[in-house]
């Protein structure tokens, strides 16, 4: 929990809350990067096989998304503006 006894009342332990936000953001960042990397690998296989223009465009968009995720600093949690997954 994030509660702390201040000596007179219960309050929120801001340091513990911040640490939890940072840990959650770091986990989310890793999970999203792993998901998009898996998708990128599949698209690379598809492009190698038949070189469809739509796959190439989607690959570029997913790479931009992955870079945007990589640039997120979990230490700014919970004030993170997560990039949207491209369609």
TIVO-379812 format. One record per residue: residue number from 1; y, z, x of N, C-alpha, C, O, CB in turn; residue in three letters; chain. Coordinates in steps of 0.001 Angstrom, whole numbers, plus 500000, padded with zeros to 6 digits. Glycine has a CB too. Layout:
BEGIN
NUM;Y;Z;X;Y;Z;X;Y;Z;X;Y;Z;X;Y;Z;X;ALA;A $
...
END
This chain:
BEGIN
1;498818;500000;500837;500000;500000;500000;501246;500000;500882;501179;500166;502100;499998;501216;499048;UNK;A $
2;502357;499812;500233;503622;499784;500953;504496;500987;500613;505703;500971;500850;504368;498501;500643;UNK;A $
3;503877;502034;500054;504629;503224;499698;504681;504188;500876;503748;504282;501674;504011;503905;498472;UNK;A $
4;505787;504894;500959;505964;505881;502022;506710;507077;501431;507606;506926;500601;506742;505273;503251;UNK;A $
5;506322;508240;501873;506996;509460;501430;508212;509674;502320;508086;509758;503542;506034;510701;501477;UNK;A $
6;509377;509761;501713;510615;509904;502481;510992;511356;502726;511976;511648;503406;511744;509209;501767;UNK;A $
7;510201;512262;502167;510516;513684;502293;510977;514259;500975;510827;515453;500713;511579;513906;503354;UNK;A $
8;511543;513392;500144;511994;513840;498825;511444;512970;497703;511391;513398;496550;513510;513848;498767;UNK;A $
9;511038;511760;498034;510539;510841;497002;509716;509741;497665;509746;509554;498881;511717;510227;496179;UNK;A $
10;508993;509033;496834;508243;507877;497326;509177;506674;497393;509998;506458;496501;507011;507574;496415;UNK;A $
11;509039;505907;498447;509822;504694;498606;508945;503588;499150;507759;503788;499408;511023;504931;499528;UNK;A $
12;509525;502446;499316;508793;501295;499840;508924;501278;501358;510025;501380;501900;509319;499961;499222;UNK;A $
13;507798;501150;502029;507778;501015;503489;508111;499556;503807;507237;498688;503784;506371;501440;504103;UNK;A $
14;509373;499304;504100;509850;497937;504310;509163;497262;505493;508904;496059;505450;511351;497939;504524;UNK;A $
15;508867;498017;506542;508203;497424;507706;506790;496975;507357;506360;495896;507763;508166;498423;508869;UNK;A $
16;506072;497797;506610;504710;497425;506204;504735;496236;505257;503886;495348;505337;503998;498615;505536;UNK;A $
17;505714;496226;504361;505843;495112;503423;506138;493816;504171;505540;492779;503882;506950;495398;502392;UNK;A $
18;507059;493875;505131;507400;492690;505927;506185;492208;506718;505920;491008;506784;508573;492998;506886;UNK;A $
19;505451;493140;507316;504254;492769;508083;503225;492092;507187;502570;491136;507601;503633;494008;508754;UNK;A $
20;503083;492584;505962;502142;491967;505027;502594;490560;504645;501779;489642;504565;501991;492833;503768;UNK;A $
21;503897;490394;504410;504428;489062;504093;504187;488092;505249;503798;486946;505025;505935;489143;503776;UNK;A $
22;504415;488540;506465;504221;487686;507642;502756;487300;507785;502441;486135;508031;504711;488399;508920;UNK;A $
23;501864;488261;507634;500429;487973;507759;499968;486997;506683;499192;486083;506959;499612;489270;507672;UNK;A $
24;500445;487192;505464;500081;486292;504365;500602;484886;504629;499886;483909;504408;500631;486819;503028;UNK;A $
25;501843;484775;505098;502423;483459;505389;501671;482769;506521;501437;481562;506462;503911;483594;505750;UNK;A $
26;501295;483514;507543;500546;482927;508661;499190;482413;508190;498748;481342;508606;500358;483960;509791;UNK;A $
27;498532;483178;507322;497239;482737;506781;497398;481496;505917;496592;480569;505994;496588;483859;505965;UNK;A $
28;498450;481482;505087;498684;480323;504226;498997;479088;505062;498500;477998;504779;499833;480603;503242;UNK;A $
29;499814;479259;506085;500163;478146;506968;498910;477565;507610;498723;476349;507617;501155;478603;508054;UNK;A $
30;498061;478416;508144;496822;477957;508778;495927;477232;507786;495373;476179;508101;496069;479135;509392;UNK;A $
31;495784;477787;506594;494928;477165;505579;495459;475793;505174;494686;474844;505044;494820;478067;504345;UNK;A $
32;496767;475683;504976;497350;474396;504581;497214;473362;505698;496905;472200;505431;498830;474571;504206;UNK;A $
33;497439;473769;506931;497290;472841;508056;495842;472377;508168;495588;471196;508405;497744;473504;509378;UNK;A $
34;494900;473288;508002;493483;472904;508060;493123;471922;506951;492401;470954;507189;492592;474144;507962;UNK;A $
35;493622;472166;505738;493333;471269;504616;493891;469873;504863;493193;468876;504674;493909;471838;503317;UNK;A $
36;495149;469805;505287;495755;468489;505484;495131;467790;506690;495016;466565;506692;497281;468618;505670;UNK;A $
37;494731;468534;507704;494076;467923;508864;492740;467304;508471;492391;466224;508948;493867;468963;509974;UNK;A $
38;491993;467982;507606;490739;467408;507104;490999;466106;506357;490275;465126;506530;490017;468408;506183;UNK;A $
39;492035;466106;505526;492381;464898;504764;492813;463770;505707;492441;462614;505511;493508;465203;503743;UNK;A $
40;493590;464111;506717;494026;463112;507699;492821;462508;508411;492769;461294;508610;494994;463742;508726;UNK;A $
41;491867;463324;508792;490671;462810;509471;489896;461834;508597;489407;460816;509086;489762;463961;509880;UNK;A $
42;489782;462134;507315;489096;461223;506394;489864;459911;506276;489267;458835;506277;488932;461874;505002;UNK;A $
43;491185;460001;506175;491994;458776;506096;491873;457947;507367;491833;456718;507301;493465;459122;505841;UNK;A $
44;491815;458592;508509;491639;457851;509763;490325;457078;509754;490263;455946;510235;491681;458810;510969;UNK;A $
45;489279;457684;509209;488000;456979;509075;488143;455778;508149;487652;454690;508452;486909;457929;508545;UNK;A $
46;488815;455979;507024;488990;454892;506058;489798;453750;506663;489475;452579;506461;489679;455408;504787;UNK;A $
47;490836;454089;507398;491670;453061;508027;490870;452303;509077;490998;451084;509195;492928;453690;508664;UNK;A $
48;490061;453002;509827;489235;452343;510847;488242;451370;510217;487865;450373;510833;488482;453388;511680;UNK;A $
49;487827;451661;509002;486831;450812;508350;487441;449603;507649;486909;448497;507745;486048;451622;507356;UNK;A $
50;488568;449808;506936;489091;448662;506176;490608;448508;506213;491136;447564;505627;488661;448777;504759;UNK;A $
51;491318;449404;506880;492744;449244;507155;493583;448938;505910;494402;448020;505927;492936;448149;508159;UNK;A $
52;493385;449696;504842;494168;449514;503615;495593;450029;503817;495800;451099;504389;493495;450244;502422;UNK;A $
53;496563;449263;503348;497969;449634;503504;498274;450966;502815;499050;451766;503339;498872;448532;502939;UNK;A $
54;497675;451211;501654;497938;452474;500959;497431;453662;501774;498058;454721;501781;497281;452468;499569;UNK;A $
55;496304;453493;502457;495788;454563;503313;496728;454821;504485;496950;455970;504868;494386;454211;503829;UNK;A $
56;497274;453757;505048;498189;453887;506186;499455;454628;505760;499950;455488;506488;498547;452494;506763;UNK;A $
57;499977;454293;504583;501177;454965;504074;500899;456436;503778;501714;457306;504088;501689;454262;502807;UNK;A $
58;499757;456701;503185;499397;458083;502886;499200;458882;504172;499569;460054;504240;498124;458132;502029;UNK;A $
59;498626;458257;505176;498431;458917;506468;499771;459337;507070;499913;460460;507553;497680;457988;507440;UNK;A $
60;500741;458443;507040;502063;458759;507592;502700;459933;506845;503279;460827;507461;502986;457522;507523;UNK;A $
61;502588;459923;505523;503161;461006;504720;502471;462339;505015;503129;463374;505112;503051;460676;503224;UNK;A $
62;501152;462310;505156;500415;463540;505441;500717;464070;506838;500757;465283;507047;498920;463302;505291;UNK;A $
63;500926;463175;507784;501292;463618;509135;502667;464284;509127;502873;465286;509812;501282;462425;510120;UNK;A $
64;503611;463735;508357;504932;464352;508243;504823;465742;507613;505490;466685;508039;505876;463459;507409;UNK;A $
65;503977;465851;506600;503742;467129;505936;503154;468144;506918;503581;469298;506956;502801;466944;504729;UNK;A $
66;502179;467709;507708;501545;468612;508671;502562;469092;509707;502544;470261;510090;500359;467913;509370;UNK;A $
67;503434;468218;510156;504470;468616;511116;505434;469609;510467;505847;470579;511101;505243;467374;511636;UNK;A $
68;505792;469368;509208;506674;470302;508499;506023;471682;508393;506693;472703;508550;507016;469763;507089;UNK;A $
69;504724;471710;508129;504005;472985;508081;504009;473664;509446;504216;474873;509545;502562;472770;507602;UNK;A $
70;503780;472888;510487;503725;473427;511842;505053;474091;512218;505068;475059;512979;503383;472314;512847;UNK;A $
71;506143;473585;511698;507468;474096;512053;507855;475358;511279;508887;475963;511568;508503;473026;511814;UNK;A $
72;507057;475753;510320;507356;476960;509549;507135;478188;510422;506121;478308;511108;506479;477034;508272;UNK;A $
73;508090;479083;510383;507991;480346;511117;507569;481442;510137;508370;481850;509296;509353;480708;511816;UNK;A $
74;506329;481927;510229;505872;482972;509307;506729;484239;509346;506736;485010;508386;504445;483331;509622;UNK;A $
75;507447;484457;510443;508293;485647;510561;509457;485643;509581;510108;486672;509395;508824;485762;511965;UNK;A $
76;509728;484508;508953;510803;484435;507966;510317;484777;506562;511102;484764;505614;511420;483049;507970;UNK;A $
77;509026;485085;506422;508456;485431;505112;509130;486683;504563;509473;487574;505341;506922;485647;505215;UNK;A $
78;509326;486778;503290;508815;485892;502248;509769;484759;501888;509541;484057;500903;508510;486687;501021;UNK;A $
79;510815;484571;502653;511829;483549;502361;511456;482204;502971;512237;481634;503733;513200;483992;502881;UNK;A $
80;510277;481692;502648;509811;480424;503204;509853;479359;502120;509370;479569;501007;508378;480560;503786;UNK;A $
81;510432;478223;502454;510406;477063;501564;509277;476159;502038;509444;475360;502959;511793;476300;501551;UNK;A $
82;508119;476303;501388;506951;475521;501781;507162;474066;501397;507620;473783;500290;505665;476077;501124;UNK;A $
83;506839;473138;502290;506977;471718;501943;505964;471339;500864;504893;471935;500750;506788;470824;503199;UNK;A $
84;506333;470339;500086;505441;469862;499023;504415;468900;499607;504727;468076;500467;506247;469173;497888;UNK;A $
85;503197;469025;499125;502131;468111;499536;502450;466723;498997;502691;466576;497799;500734;468601;499028;UNK;A $
86;502458;465698;499851;502755;464348;499367;501682;463863;498393;500522;464267;498466;502875;463373;500546;UNK;A $
87;502093;463004;497501;501162;462452;496502;500316;461360;497078;499482;460789;496376;501913;461923;495302;UNK;A $
END
